[in-house]
Structure formats: structure tokens, C-alpha cells
Amino acid sequence: SQAAGSWHATVTAATDYVFRGFSRSDSDPAFQAGLQYRHSSGFGAGLWGSTVHFPADEGSANERRVELQGFAGYSAPLTEDWSLSAFLLRYEYPGASADVDESYSEAEVSLVYRGVFQASLAYAPDLLASGFPGLFAELSGGYPLPRLIDLSGGIGRAELDTPFDASYTYGHLGVGWSHQGLGLELSYYRTDSRSIPRWGEVADGSWVFSLSVRFPGEQ
């Protein structure tokens, strides 16, 4: 018999692309798309991409115009309420010239409660191909409200080694609405970091609105 699995695709238009407390689109609109597959065994994989824009004063980093994230991993239940997942991710910047390639890999482990609340730890041994590591710890979750509305939020801590040499805290709060594959979300972002070259613009006090369309499917 055919193994059970499901996939979905998502297309999003957002007023900004904020990642770990920084804008990767220089506070400009971003267009994003992703495809994800999940097998009943717990295996999952996917590809996600976004337009990006880094300021010219960040030197060669302004060559990056597209970010692609490929990921694959496995999720397994621990108890009725708790599950554990481990994923490998690859961040690529196609189109950037060879001498400014800043692609890097990352390993992430997450503990999830009822599929809603999550604690995760991510480690990049060669962040932005700098030769130095980055460590990210995050707590995130959501809470459903009436009328198809959801509250979401998260807080994270970043520890970046030389040459970034930064430790900072970031977080967000959001409210969203979704129905039959259509989603709207408004989020507010804060971070206490200074500007970090090659990492983007600080998103402190930033509001982001997004519109997404999801295409579900099964096989």
C-alpha cells in the first residue's frame, strides 16, 4: 500500500521579511513561497524562498537578492502531548557572485507541546560562511481565539561569535486570521541588538503585515 504523506505549498506577500530580530529586506516588501512534505513516519522536508535586500553599506552582502532555505528532518512523539524534532537546514543565496558566497548550514532541535508551543535550539557552525558559529535559542507559541483568529508570539536569544561579536534578545507578538487557505497576519517585532554587518537592518519596533495563500494536498 502507498505510504501516507501530505504536502502543502504557501505563497506570501509581506511588508517586510524579519528574521531573528533583523530585516532581511531592508524594511521593504518581500515575496515568499514554500513547499513542504510530511510523511506519516515523521520525516519532513521542504524548500522555502524569499526576496531579500541588504543595504549597500554592508559591502558585498548587497549582492544577495534571493534567499532559499532547504530543510529535512524527523519528528517523533515522546508522550501524548510532547514531541521532539531534529532538522538540518541550508541557507543559499543564488545569484550572488562567487567571491561573496555567504551560504551556510544549520542544525535545529525542537521540543513541541501539543503542536502549539515550541522550544528550539539552532546552531550554525559557519554562519554566513564567516568561519565562526552562531547559536539561537527560541520559545514560541500560539493561542486560538473565536472567529478563526489566532494570537502568536515568541522570544529568542542570539549568540554570535566573531566577526559579528553580538549577543542580543529578540521577540514578536502577532494576531492572525485564516480560513480555507487564506491567511492574514499583523506582527510587531522588537530587538535590543545594535546593527550587525551582513545580518540585515535592526527590526526594533517594526510592524509587519502579510497575506498568504496555502494550497493543501495529500498523497
Number of C-alpha atoms within 10 A of each C-alpha: 3 5 8 11 16 14 17 15 17 17 18 18 17 19 17 23 25 23 15 23 27 24 23 29 24 19 22 14 17 21 20 19 18 18 17 17 17 20 16 11 12 13 17 21 18 18 17 18 19 20 20 25 23 23 18 10 10 15 12 17 21 17 20 23 17 20 19 19 18 18 19 17 18 17 21 13 15 12 10 8 10 15 17 18 18 19 18 17 20 16 19 20 21 16 12 18 12 8 7 16 19 21 19 19 19 19 17 18 19 19 19 22 18 12 12 12 17 19 18 18 17 20 18 20 17 16 23 21 15 16 12 16 19 21 19 19 18 19 18 18 17 17 12 14 12 6 9 10 16 16 17 19 18 18 20 20 19 19 16 19 16 11 13 18 11 15 16 16 18 21 21 22 18 18 19 19 17 17 12 9 11 15 16 17 19 18 17 17 25 20 21 14 18 12 14 16 15 19 19 24 23 24 27 19 11 18 18 18 18 19 18 18 18 19 13 12 11 10 9
